[in-house]
């Protein structure tokens, strides 16, 4: 059975929802368990499969907050044009 219109969230739900628990392995160590591809292929298409998570902040926004002004070091031939920047570490 092929289902080319499945979303990534639906595929994840099918695989994790039909996985079989591993014997003698704690829940953290086994994740969803052993995948049962046949069961996943035969299962009905999930209709409410959506992941919920907090979006990470943009990296550029983090760098804007962390970087202090940069200056050029023009005191010698070897260091001409070298940018020196410091990152402010929040405590």
N, C-alpha and C positions, 0 to 999 in steps of 0.2 A: 504494500500500500504506500503510495507516495502522496505527500501533502505539501506541495511547493508553496502554499500560501501561509504556512505556519509562521508566526512571529518568533523571534528568539525567546521571548518569555514563555510562549506556549511550548516550545521544544524543551526548555528547562523544566517546566511543570510536568510534562510527559515523562521525562527521564527520572526526575527526582520522585515524582508521585508513584511510579511503578517500581522503584528500586526495592530490593529485598534487604532486610537488616543482616548484618554480619554477626555470626555467633562468636561470643567471647571478646568482642571489641567494643570499647566505650563509644558513646554517641559522638563525641568530638572527633575521635580517631577515624570513624567510619563515614562521617558525612551523611549522605542520604542512603548509603549502603551499596550493594552490588547492583549494577544496572541490569535490568531485564528488558532487553531490546524488543523481544517478541511481545511482551506485555505492553510496552510503550507504543509499539506499532498498532496494536489492536485496540488500545484505549481510545475513548471518545476525545475529540478535540476540546481542550480546556477553553472555556469562554471568559473566565475571569482571571487569567494569568497575567498579572502585571507586577513588576518588582517595585518596591518602594525603598528609597534610600535618599539620604541627604546629599545634594550635589556638592562637590568639592569647590572651593573658591578658585577663581582663575589664577593660574600661576603668576601671570603678569601683575595682578593685583597684590599678591603676596610679596613679590619682589619690589614693587613700588613702596610698600610699607616698610620693608626691611632695609633697603639700600639708603645709605647716606650719600650726599653729593660727592661726585667724583672730581678729581683734579688731575691735571696732566703734570708729569714730572719732566721738566725741560732742563734739568741741571747738568746733563752730560750727553755725549753722542750716543752712548749705549742705551740710554733710557729715554731718548727723545720720543715723544708720542706714546709712551706707555701709560695706560689708564690705571690708576690706583683707586679702588673702591673698597669701602668697608661696609660690612653688613652689621646692622644694629641687631643685637641679640636681646630679645624681650625676656625679662625675668619675672 
